[in-house]
Amino acid sequence: MSNRFEIAISVNGVPIRLTDEQWAHIIDGHAYLANYRDDVLDVVQHPDEVRSGYEGALIALRGYGKQRYLAVIYKEISADDGFIITARFARRKRRILWRKY
């Protein structure tokens, strides 16, 4: 069985992969995200902000209502490759690295 994937281009121009296997892992832990796969990819490509995460990860954020954000955590491992680690709705935000103006 092959592991299909989709790509979103980060604000740094890096292709970020979301594999079927990783998506299954995300919704296993966050079942409420099951209908948000396209949103998760779109947040990476068109975030309101990008913040720093742990161990070099990046957090793309987009506002969803009052003080609620869809947070997509991903890693850019090279200029040509990256992957989505997880996603969740969050309230807390970290240090801003990039902001859409």
PyRosetta script that sets phi, psi and omega in degrees:
from pyrosetta import init, pose_from_sequence

init()
pose = pose_from_sequence("MSNRFEIAISVNGVPIRLTDEQWAHIIDGHAYLANYRDDVLDVVQHPDEVRSGYEGALIALRGYGKQRYLAVIYKEISADDGFIITARFARRKRRILWRKY")
pose.set_psi(1, 129.8)
pose.set_omega(1, -179.2)
pose.set_phi(2, -86.4)
pose.set_psi(2, 154.6)
pose.set_omega(2, 178.9)
pose.set_phi(3, -103.3)
pose.set_psi(3, 97.2)
pose.set_omega(3, -179.3)
pose.set_phi(4, -69.3)
pose.set_psi(4, 159.2)
pose.set_omega(4, 177.4)
pose.set_phi(5, -151.0)
pose.set_psi(5, 160.6)
pose.set_omega(5, 174.2)
pose.set_phi(6, -119.8)
pose.set_psi(6, 160.1)
pose.set_omega(6, -176.1)
pose.set_phi(7, -123.3)
pose.set_psi(7, 138.6)
pose.set_omega(7, 168.1)
pose.set_phi(8, -123.8)
pose.set_psi(8, 144.6)
pose.set_omega(8, 178.9)
pose.set_phi(9, -96.1)
pose.set_psi(9, 122.4)
pose.set_omega(9, -178.0)
pose.set_phi(10, -71.2)
pose.set_psi(10, 170.9)
pose.set_omega(10, 178.3)
pose.set_phi(11, -63.7)
pose.set_psi(11, -18.6)
pose.set_omega(11, 176.4)
pose.set_phi(12, -89.8)
pose.set_psi(12, 3.2)
pose.set_omega(12, 179.6)
pose.set_phi(13, 81.5)
pose.set_psi(13, 15.0)
pose.set_omega(13, -178.2)
pose.set_phi(14, -95.1)
pose.set_psi(14, 130.0)
pose.set_omega(14, 174.3)
pose.set_phi(15, -67.8)
pose.set_psi(15, 125.2)
pose.set_omega(15, -178.2)
pose.set_phi(16, -113.7)
pose.set_psi(16, 120.8)
pose.set_omega(16, -176.5)
pose.set_phi(17, -86.3)
pose.set_psi(17, 141.6)
pose.set_omega(17, 166.8)
pose.set_phi(18, -126.0)
pose.set_psi(18, 105.2)
pose.set_omega(18, -178.7)
pose.set_phi(19, -84.5)
pose.set_psi(19, 158.8)
pose.set_omega(19, 174.6)
pose.set_phi(20, -58.7)
pose.set_psi(20, -40.1)
pose.set_omega(20, 179.9)
pose.set_phi(21, -62.6)
pose.set_psi(21, -45.0)
pose.set_omega(21, 179.8)
pose.set_phi(22, -68.3)
pose.set_psi(22, -38.1)
pose.set_omega(22, 177.4)
pose.set_phi(23, -61.4)
pose.set_psi(23, -42.3)
pose.set_omega(23, 177.7)
pose.set_phi(24, -60.6)
pose.set_psi(24, -40.9)
pose.set_omega(24, 177.7)
pose.set_phi(25, -63.3)
pose.set_psi(25, -42.7)
pose.set_omega(25, -179.4)
pose.set_phi(26, -62.4)
pose.set_psi(26, -49.7)
pose.set_omega(26, -176.3)
pose.set_phi(27, -76.5)
pose.set_psi(27, -17.2)
pose.set_omega(27, 173.0)
pose.set_phi(28, -65.0)
pose.set_psi(28, -39.3)
pose.set_omega(28, 179.5)
pose.set_phi(29, -88.9)
pose.set_psi(29, -22.7)
pose.set_omega(29, -176.7)
pose.set_phi(30, -137.1)
pose.set_psi(30, 71.3)
pose.set_omega(30, -174.3)
pose.set_phi(31, -57.2)
pose.set_psi(31, -28.6)
pose.set_omega(31, -179.9)
pose.set_phi(32, -64.2)
pose.set_psi(32, -13.3)
pose.set_omega(32, 178.7)
pose.set_phi(33, -88.7)
pose.set_psi(33, -0.1)
pose.set_omega(33, -173.6)
pose.set_phi(34, -51.3)
pose.set_psi(34, -35.4)
pose.set_omega(34, -179.7)
pose.set_phi(35, -95.1)
pose.set_psi(35, 13.6)
pose.set_omega(35, -174.5)
pose.set_phi(36, -113.5)
pose.set_psi(36, 17.6)
pose.set_omega(36, -177.7)
pose.set_phi(37, -57.5)
pose.set_psi(37, -48.2)
pose.set_omega(37, 179.4)
pose.set_phi(38, -62.8)
pose.set_psi(38, -37.3)
pose.set_omega(38, 178.3)
pose.set_phi(39, -64.2)
pose.set_psi(39, -41.9)
pose.set_omega(39, 179.5)
pose.set_phi(40, -58.9)
pose.set_psi(40, -47.4)
pose.set_omega(40, 178.1)
pose.set_phi(41, -63.7)
pose.set_psi(41, -40.7)
pose.set_omega(41, -178.9)
pose.set_phi(42, -67.3)
pose.set_psi(42, -34.7)
pose.set_omega(42, 177.9)
pose.set_phi(43, -64.7)
pose.set_psi(43, -38.3)
pose.set_omega(43, 176.2)
pose.set_phi(44, -62.6)
pose.set_psi(44, -43.0)
pose.set_omega(44, -175.4)
pose.set_phi(45, -78.9)
pose.set_psi(45, -34.5)
pose.set_omega(45, -175.6)
pose.set_phi(46, -134.8)
pose.set_psi(46, 62.8)
pose.set_omega(46, -177.8)
pose.set_phi(47, -77.5)
pose.set_psi(47, 160.7)
pose.set_omega(47, 168.0)
pose.set_phi(48, -77.9)
pose.set_psi(48, -36.2)
pose.set_omega(48, -179.7)
pose.set_phi(49, -149.3)
pose.set_psi(49, 156.8)
pose.set_omega(49, 169.3)
pose.set_phi(50, -125.5)
pose.set_psi(50, 129.9)
pose.set_omega(50, -179.0)
pose.set_phi(51, -121.5)
pose.set_psi(51, 164.1)
pose.set_omega(51, 179.5)
pose.set_phi(52, -78.3)
pose.set_psi(52, 145.6)
pose.set_omega(52, 176.0)
pose.set_phi(53, -120.2)
pose.set_psi(53, -168.9)
pose.set_omega(53, 179.7)
pose.set_phi(54, -81.1)
pose.set_psi(54, 147.5)
pose.set_omega(54, 173.9)
pose.set_phi(55, 51.8)
pose.set_psi(55, 41.7)
pose.set_omega(55, 175.5)
pose.set_phi(56, 83.1)
pose.set_psi(56, 1.1)
pose.set_omega(56, 177.8)
pose.set_phi(57, -71.9)
pose.set_psi(57, 158.4)
pose.set_omega(57, 176.4)
pose.set_phi(58, -118.0)
pose.set_psi(58, 151.1)
pose.set_omega(58, 179.9)
pose.set_phi(59, -123.5)
pose.set_psi(59, 110.2)
pose.set_omega(59, 175.8)
pose.set_phi(60, -87.8)
pose.set_psi(60, 132.7)
pose.set_omega(60, -176.7)
pose.set_phi(61, -126.0)
pose.set_psi(61, 143.3)
pose.set_omega(61, 171.4)
pose.set_phi(62, -139.3)
pose.set_psi(62, 135.0)
pose.set_omega(62, 179.7)
pose.set_phi(63, -68.7)
pose.set_psi(63, 136.4)
pose.set_omega(63, 175.3)
pose.set_phi(64, -132.9)
pose.set_psi(64, 89.5)
pose.set_omega(64, -178.6)
pose.set_phi(65, 82.8)
pose.set_psi(65, -169.0)
pose.set_omega(65, -175.9)
pose.set_phi(66, -76.6)
pose.set_psi(66, 116.5)
pose.set_omega(66, 176.3)
pose.set_phi(67, 56.2)
pose.set_psi(67, 33.6)
pose.set_omega(67, 176.4)
pose.set_phi(68, -130.2)
pose.set_psi(68, 137.1)
pose.set_omega(68, -176.0)
pose.set_phi(69, -131.7)
pose.set_psi(69, 142.3)
pose.set_omega(69, 166.8)
pose.set_phi(70, -87.4)
pose.set_psi(70, 116.5)
pose.set_omega(70, -178.3)
pose.set_phi(71, -106.6)
pose.set_psi(71, 124.4)
pose.set_omega(71, 178.0)
pose.set_phi(72, -116.9)
pose.set_psi(72, 118.2)
pose.set_omega(72, -178.4)
pose.set_phi(73, -96.9)
pose.set_psi(73, 126.5)
pose.set_omega(73, -178.2)
pose.set_phi(74, -144.2)
pose.set_psi(74, 167.6)
pose.set_omega(74, -179.3)
pose.set_phi(75, -130.8)
pose.set_psi(75, 133.4)
pose.set_omega(75, 172.4)
pose.set_phi(76, -98.1)
pose.set_psi(76, 110.0)
pose.set_omega(76, -176.5)
pose.set_phi(77, -92.6)
pose.set_psi(77, -16.6)
pose.set_omega(77, 173.9)
pose.set_phi(78, -159.5)
pose.set_psi(78, 179.3)
pose.set_omega(78, 177.5)
pose.set_phi(79, -69.5)
pose.set_psi(79, -14.4)
pose.set_omega(79, -175.9)
pose.set_phi(80, -116.5)
pose.set_psi(80, 2.8)
pose.set_omega(80, -174.4)
pose.set_phi(81, -157.4)
pose.set_psi(81, 142.2)
pose.set_omega(81, 174.9)
pose.set_phi(82, -163.0)
pose.set_psi(82, 173.1)
pose.set_omega(82, -177.4)
pose.set_phi(83, -150.4)
pose.set_psi(83, 153.0)
pose.set_omega(83, 176.2)
pose.set_phi(84, -83.2)
pose.set_psi(84, 131.2)
pose.set_omega(84, 179.2)
pose.set_phi(85, -89.4)
pose.set_psi(85, -53.0)
pose.set_omega(85, -179.9)
pose.set_phi(86, -162.6)
pose.set_psi(86, 177.2)
pose.set_omega(86, 177.7)
pose.set_phi(87, -151.0)
pose.set_psi(87, 154.3)
pose.set_omega(87, 177.9)
pose.set_phi(88, -168.4)
pose.set_psi(88, 163.3)
pose.set_omega(88, 169.1)
pose.set_phi(89, -86.3)
pose.set_psi(89, 138.3)
pose.set_omega(89, -175.1)
pose.set_phi(90, -142.8)
pose.set_psi(90, 162.6)
pose.set_omega(90, 174.3)
pose.set_phi(91, -112.7)
pose.set_psi(91, -37.6)
pose.set_omega(91, -177.4)
pose.set_phi(92, -77.8)
pose.set_psi(92, 141.5)
pose.set_omega(92, 179.8)
pose.set_phi(93, -123.1)
pose.set_psi(93, 152.2)
pose.set_omega(93, 178.6)
pose.set_phi(94, -104.7)
pose.set_psi(94, -173.8)
pose.set_omega(94, -178.1)
pose.set_phi(95, -59.7)
pose.set_psi(95, 130.8)
pose.set_omega(95, -178.5)
pose.set_phi(96, -73.5)
pose.set_psi(96, 131.6)
pose.set_omega(96, 173.5)
pose.set_phi(97, -106.8)
pose.set_psi(97, -29.2)
pose.set_omega(97, -177.5)
pose.set_phi(98, -152.6)
pose.set_psi(98, 141.4)
pose.set_omega(98, 177.8)
pose.set_phi(99, -138.1)
pose.set_psi(99, 137.3)
pose.set_omega(99, 175.9)
pose.set_phi(100, -73.8)
pose.set_psi(100, 132.0)
pose.set_omega(100, 178.0)
pose.set_phi(101, -115.1)
pose.dump_pdb("model.pdb")
